[in-house]
Amino acid sequence: MDRVDFRSDTVTWPTPTMREAMAHARVGDDVYGEDPTVNELEAMAAEMTGKEAGLFVASGTMGNLTAILTHAARGDEAIVGEDAHTFCWEAGGMAALGGVTPRPLPTDRFGRMDLDRVETAVRPDNPHLPRTKLILTENSYGAKNGYPIPPDYFAGLREIANQHGLRLHMDGARLFNAAVARNLPASEITRHVDSVSFCLSKGLCAPVGSVLCGSADFIHQARRIRKSLGGGMRQAGILAAAGIIALTEMVERLADDHALARRLAAGLAQIPGLMVDLETVKSNIIYFGLSDGAPLSAPQIADQIQQKTGILLGAESERGFRAVTHYWIKQSDIQTLISGFQSILAG
Ligand code: TLP
């Protein structure tokens, strides 16, 4: 990459191996189900997540929306964390395009909804009320430092879902970060959910794409929803080829990104004026804030960091930052960023 960019892992460029694979990918018309490279990627994704089938989609947002529209109908309701990506950052798609009402619940510092509150949020059968149909989960949990939530939480949600006939979907945009951080196969992280959508285009560095996985019947229905959303992509094997490299070569190395994030978080936590919740930094995302009385705002500091070091950083609010580590961030960039903060906050 041509610059040091901590704003997100979505900024990652494809690796040289990916570009090579893309150039030589075998292709066909995927809407006919005839693209061999897409078919290979979907089978690989299904196997890794322990589900029967997979569906290649254009983005994480499309994967989640396709799942929601497949699981739930107009007038249905989805229980969701109040800071979950599906609720906050997907342009209200579930309501705008699916007529599905979100029912947001608070989450703790690890991104978990309280199970009792989930249970009491399930609506009784009453013609005045929307029908509770779906629980939306996320792992790793982006808004809580990308915390990798252990599987037992999902086992608890599964019980509630079974009791009330609900579906359970996981936004696994960073599923493999969660799996690597927990030292578990991805299929253990997804064991309790009906469907999962994971991204190839974040820490795994593919240029485009996500895969939605679930039962064969679910994916059969999701394929029609994907078409209706304009997601039938024809010779998509060009893109899927990079996805296959992402899954075969880029998963284990996510541990390096996590180690860099921990190093960065520890360095930032030492700087007077900055606050980091070190306990929840277990994968590749760090949210950190300015303490009261800071002389500059977060956007002002991010500007100065860029001027001094060339590094791009997310200023999420007047007092909050986000830094995300990924394949294109080196150890030396961590030190440069820490030193940048030190010199600016020292005045
Ligand atoms: N997240 C982006 C922004 O939209 C905030 C980022 O920079 O982190 N689920 C989660 C948990 C995500 O973080 C994202 C992207 C998505 C879904 C959506 O993926 P895309 O961008 O492929 O639609």
Boltz pocket constraint, residues with backbone or C-beta under 6 A from the ligand:
constraints:
  - pocket:
      binder: B
      contacts: [[A, 7], [A, 8], [A, 9], [A, 10], [A, 58], [A, 59], [A, 60], [A, 61], [A, 62], [A, 85], [A, 86], [A, 89], [A, 138], [A, 140], [A, 142], [A, 171], [A, 173], [A, 174], [A, 199], [A, 201], [A, 210]]
      max_distance: 6.0
